[in-house]
Amino acid sequence: MSGSLVVHSHWESANFKLFYILQILAQFIVGKIDCADSFFLILPRSVAAEHFQFLTNSQLPARSDYELNVLILVLEETKEAYGDYTISLRESGYSITRLNKIAHEHQDVILWASPYHPLNNKIAVIKQPIFNGVFGLRKIIMRKELIAKIHELKTLDSLKHYTIGQGPGWSDVEVYKDAGFTVVEASLSKLFKMASAQRFDLLPLGFIEIDEQLLKQKQGAEGLSIAPNHMFYYPHPVLFHLSQKHSSVVTRLNLGMQQILANGKLTTLFNQHFGKIAQHISQNGIHVFRMMNNKLPIEYQELTEFTQIEQSITGN
């Protein structure tokens, strides 16, 4: 992509915004922008503003939208002390090793939100989870003929003779193996076809990453459905990551996360995006099978104990 969406912390006026929108429209008219390609609106940066390149995933809009909104909330909360900012969006897709290298070498602040992973031991991690537990909640995709059989099962042990499919290198793989499941690994693009072909039985994916409508759009997903009343859950905190060389930004993000947690703004934002999920899993007839994440350090285990999702599962 040749451009980037820049979220500016101070758009001076409606005329200012209109001017740049008209610029984009004019380029469409004269054919400078190919309508078939994605493009991003580029705004000028404030001279004193800190610039962030934030990694998002266009295939996971609900997740990426929330992560961006948390970041903006943190930066707004700390703007008086640390100044203005701009944010450009950059498509993710790098390996952890490659991403860490890019973050260290780039002049701008390369920032992303991802689950805890031990490979991120040479990168700065903002240790406050941002998803209030929802990222560890997994819907279970399976062949339609298994739905009725699964519906009768009420314990985690009763599910363990079913095999699970996951992506290679996903930290989730060890969670399922430690729980006693046999796990088949393949790229995400192949998992749906393999589930349909009975190469494995269950395909757990994030609650906010899949629904029946999205499932129908996946190649090879014919004959698959999502279990209506059964889910997995394990502590799976999503954290902001960036290079350690940006020490003032690390301090700013840590402070901002603490502030929006203390003043309730993070909870309000979470409820705006995902509040109905906690209500859903609290209903009678919903079975959430809880597993341990043994690779998660104790400090993160403790941080996830009192999340909204965790409390909803405990009370179920």
C-alpha positions in Angstrom: 0.0 0.0 0.0 1.3 3.4 -0.9 -0.4 5.4 1.8 -1.5 5.2 5.4 -4.4 6.3 7.5 -3.3 8.9 9.9 -5.4 9.5 13.0 -4.5 13.0 14.1 -4.9 14.1 17.6 -6.1 17.6 16.6 -8.1 18.2 13.5 -8.3 22.0 13.5 -11.7 22.4 11.8 -14.4 20.9 9.6 -12.9 22.8 6.7 -9.5 21.2 7.4 -11.1 17.7 7.2 -13.1 18.6 4.1 -10.1 19.9 2.3 -8.2 16.6 2.5 -11.3 14.5 1.7 -11.8 16.6 -1.5 -8.2 16.0 -2.4 -8.8 12.3 -2.4 -12.0 12.6 -4.4 -10.2 14.8 -6.9 -7.5 12.1 -7.4 -10.2 9.5 -8.0 -11.7 11.7 -10.7 -8.5 12.3 -12.6 -7.6 8.6 -12.2 -4.6 8.9 -9.9 -6.0 6.3 -7.6 -7.1 2.9 -8.8 -10.6 2.3 -7.5 -9.8 -1.4 -7.3 -7.1 -0.8 -4.7 -7.4 0.0 -1.1 -6.2 3.5 0.0 -5.7 5.4 3.1 -6.3 9.1 3.9 -3.0 10.9 4.6 -3.0 13.9 6.9 -0.1 16.2 7.7 1.7 15.5 10.9 2.1 18.1 13.7 5.8 18.9 14.0 5.9 18.1 17.7 3.7 15.0 17.5 4.9 11.5 18.3 4.2 9.3 15.3 3.0 5.7 15.7 2.7 3.0 13.1 0.1 0.7 14.4 -0.2 -2.9 13.0 -3.8 -4.1 12.3 -5.3 -7.1 10.6 -7.9 -6.3 7.9 -9.2 -9.9 8.2 -10.1 -9.3 11.8 -11.9 -5.9 11.8 -13.7 -6.2 15.2 -10.4 -7.0 16.9 -8.4 -4.3 15.1 -11.0 -1.6 15.6 -11.0 -2.2 19.3 -7.2 -2.3 19.6 -7.0 1.0 17.8 -9.6 2.6 20.0 -7.8 1.5 23.1 -4.5 3.0 21.8 -6.3 6.3 21.0 -7.9 6.3 24.5 -4.4 5.8 26.1 -2.8 8.6 24.0 -5.6 11.0 24.7 -5.4 10.3 28.4 -1.7 11.2 28.4 -1.7 14.0 25.8 -1.5 16.8 28.3 1.7 15.4 29.8 3.3 13.9 26.6 1.9 15.9 23.7 0.2 15.3 20.4 0.4 12.2 18.3 -0.4 10.7 14.9 -1.2 7.1 14.1 -0.8 5.5 10.7 -2.2 2.0 10.1 0.0 -0.8 8.7 -1.1 -4.3 7.8 0.2 -7.0 10.0 1.4 -10.4 8.9 5.0 -10.6 10.0 6.5 -13.4 12.1 7.4 -12.5 15.7 11.1 -12.5 15.0 10.7 -10.3 11.9 8.4 -7.9 13.6 10.8 -7.4 16.6 13.6 -6.7 14.1 11.4 -4.1 12.2 10.4 -2.4 15.5 14.0 -2.0 16.6 15.3 -0.7 13.3 12.5 1.7 12.3 12.6 5.4 13.3 8.9 5.6 14.0 7.3 3.8 16.9 6.1 0.4 15.5 3.3 -0.7 17.9 1.1 -3.7 17.9 -1.3 -5.7 20.1 -0.9 -9.4 20.4 -1.2 -12.3 22.9 1.6 -12.9 25.3 4.4 -15.0 23.7 7.8 -15.9 25.3 9.6 -15.0 22.0 8.8 -11.3 22.8 11.4 -11.3 25.6 13.6 -8.6 23.8 10.8 -6.2 23.2 8.9 -3.8 25.5 5.6 -5.2 26.6 2.9 -3.0 28.2 1.7 -5.5 30.8 -1.9 -4.4 31.2 -4.2 -6.7 29.1 -6.6 -4.8 26.9 -9.3 -7.3 26.1 -10.8 -7.9 29.5 -10.5 -11.7 29.0 -12.5 -11.9 25.8 -9.6 -13.0 23.6 -9.3 -16.3 25.5 -12.9 -17.2 24.7 -13.1 -19.6 21.7 -16.0 -20.6 19.6 -15.8 -24.2 18.4 -16.2 -24.9 14.6 -17.1 -28.5 13.6 -18.8 -30.6 11.0 -22.6 -30.1 11.3 -23.2 -33.8 12.1 -21.1 -33.4 15.3 -23.3 -30.6 16.7 -25.9 -32.9 18.2 -23.2 -35.2 19.7 -21.2 -32.3 21.3 -24.5 -30.8 22.6 -24.8 -33.8 25.0 -21.3 -33.4 26.5 -21.0 -31.4 29.7 -17.3 -31.9 30.8 -13.9 -31.1 29.3 -12.8 -34.8 29.6 -15.8 -36.0 27.5 -14.4 -33.8 24.6 -10.9 -35.1 24.7 -11.3 -38.0 22.2 -12.0 -35.3 19.5 -9.0 -33.9 17.7 -8.3 -30.2 17.4 -7.0 -28.2 14.5 -4.8 -25.0 15.0 -2.3 -22.9 13.1 1.4 -23.8 13.3 3.3 -21.9 16.0 0.1 -20.6 17.7 0.5 -20.4 21.4 -2.9 -22.0 21.7 -1.5 -25.3 20.5 0.3 -25.9 23.8 -2.8 -25.0 25.8 -4.8 -27.8 24.0 -2.0 -30.3 24.2 -1.5 -29.7 27.9 -5.3 -30.2 28.4 -5.0 -33.7 26.8 -6.1 -33.0 23.2 -4.4 -34.3 20.1 -3.7 -31.2 17.9 -3.3 -31.1 14.1 -1.4 -28.1 12.8 -1.9 -26.4 9.4 -2.1 -22.9 8.0 -5.4 -21.0 8.8 -6.4 -21.0 5.1 -6.2 -24.9 5.1 -7.9 -25.5 8.4 -11.5 -25.1 7.2 -11.0 -27.5 4.3 -9.3 -30.0 6.6 -12.1 -29.9 9.1 -14.6 -30.5 6.4 -12.5 -33.5 5.2 -12.5 -35.0 8.7 -8.7 -34.5 9.1 -9.6 -33.3 12.6 -12.8 -32.7 14.5 -12.8 -29.3 16.3 -11.5 -25.9 15.1 -11.6 -23.4 18.0 -11.2 -19.7 17.0 -11.6 -16.5 18.9 -15.1 -15.5 19.8 -14.6 -12.1 18.2 -12.8 -13.6 15.1 -15.6 -15.8 13.7 -19.3 -16.1 13.3 -21.7 -18.0 11.1 -21.7 -15.3 8.4 -17.9 -15.2 8.2 -17.7 -18.9 8.3 -19.8 -19.2 5.2 -17.2 -17.0 3.4 -14.3 -19.3 4.2 -13.1 -21.5 1.4 -13.7 -25.2 2.2 -16.0 -24.4 5.1 -19.1 -26.1 3.5 -20.6 -28.5 5.9 -19.1 -26.7 9.0 -21.0 -24.9 11.7 -20.3 -23.3 15.1 -21.4 -25.1 18.3 -24.2 -22.9 19.7 -23.8 -23.7 23.4 -20.2 -24.9 23.8 -17.0 -22.8 24.0 -13.4 -23.1 25.3 -11.7 -20.5 27.6 -8.2 -20.0 28.8 -6.2 -17.0 30.0 -4.9 -15.4 26.8 -4.0 -11.7 27.5 -3.4 -9.4 24.6 -0.8 -6.7 25.2 0.8 -3.8 23.4 4.3 -4.3 22.2 7.0 -1.9 20.9 10.8 -1.5 20.8 12.5 -0.8 24.1 14.4 2.1 22.5 11.3 4.2 22.8 11.5 4.5 26.6 9.4 7.6 26.9 6.6 6.0 24.9 6.8 2.9 27.0 6.4 5.0 30.1 3.5 6.9 28.4 1.6 3.7 27.4 2.1 2.1 30.9 0.8 5.3 32.5 -2.1 5.6 30.1 -3.2 2.0 30.5 -3.2 2.4 34.3 -5.2 5.6 34.1 -7.9 4.3 31.8 -8.2 1.1 33.9 -8.5 3.2 37.1 -11.0 5.7 35.8 -13.3 3.1 34.1 -12.7 4.3 30.5 -11.3 0.9 29.4 -14.3 -0.9 30.9 -16.7 1.5 29.1 -14.9 1.0 25.8 -14.9 -2.8 26.2 -18.6 -2.8 27.0 -19.3 -0.7 23.9 -17.6 -3.3 21.7 -18.0 -6.6 23.5 -20.4 -6.1 26.5 -23.0 -8.5 25.1 -20.5 -11.4 25.1 -20.3 -11.4 28.8 -24.1 -11.5 29.0 -24.3 -14.3 26.4 -21.9 -16.7 28.2 -23.8 -16.1 31.5 -27.0 -17.6 30.1 -28.3 -20.9 31.2 -27.4 -23.8 28.8 -24.0 -22.2 27.8 -21.1 -24.5 28.6 -17.6 -22.8 28.7 -14.9 -25.4 29.2 -12.0 -23.7 31.1 -8.4 -24.7 30.5 -5.1 -23.6 32.0 -2.5 -21.7 30.0 0.6 -23.2 31.6 3.1 -21.2 29.5 1.7 -17.9 30.8 3.9 -16.4 33.6 2.2 -16.1 37.0 2.0 -12.3 36.7 -0.3 -12.5 33.7 -2.2 -15.4 35.3 -3.0 -13.1 38.2 -4.0 -10.2 35.9 -6.6 -12.3 34.1 -8.3 -13.7 37.2 -10.7 -10.7 37.7 -11.5 -9.9 34.1 -15.2 -9.5 33.1 -15.2 -12.7 31.0 -13.5 -14.7 33.7 -16.1 -13.5 36.2 -18.9 -14.4 33.8 -17.5 -17.9 33.4 -17.1 -18.4 37.1 -20.7 -17.4 37.7 -22.0 -19.6 35.0 
